[in-house]
Amino acid sequence: MEVEKSNKRTLIAGASPDPSRYAFTAATFLNRLNIPFVPISIKKGEVLGETILPLKEKPPIEGIHTITLYLNATHQQEWEDYFLSLKPKRIIFNPGAENPSLYHKAEQEGVVCLNACTLVMLSTGQY
């Protein structure tokens, strides 16, 4: 019996191939819950068999429901318009990634914004 994939396809911004990083742990949780994810970063590598897309190239990606941010606000500035161009339904600003400027811009475009922890949301069924 095949388990149906979730429709909450998630972009992990600031993805890392390092298993000790929270972004890697988020990918692990998403994978266990059968929620598709797309890792993107300035770092190269793989996360659970998924190639990390090059953030600097701002690749076109369709069907993103949630962006979970693992970049601090200073590192987000260059990518704010790109993130919004992906038309996410939700952006999660993980601890250390809070960004009032992007939060406000995204809300004005109808995006649900949360200053929250993706790991806590996933582990408590709030995702």
Secondary structure, DSSP 8 states (H G I E B T S, - for coil): ------S--EEEET--S-TTSHHHHHHHHHHHTT--EEEEESS-SEETTEE-EEGGG--------EEEE-S-HHHHGGGHHHHHHT--SEEEE-TT---HHHHHHHHHTT-EEEES-HHHHHHTT--
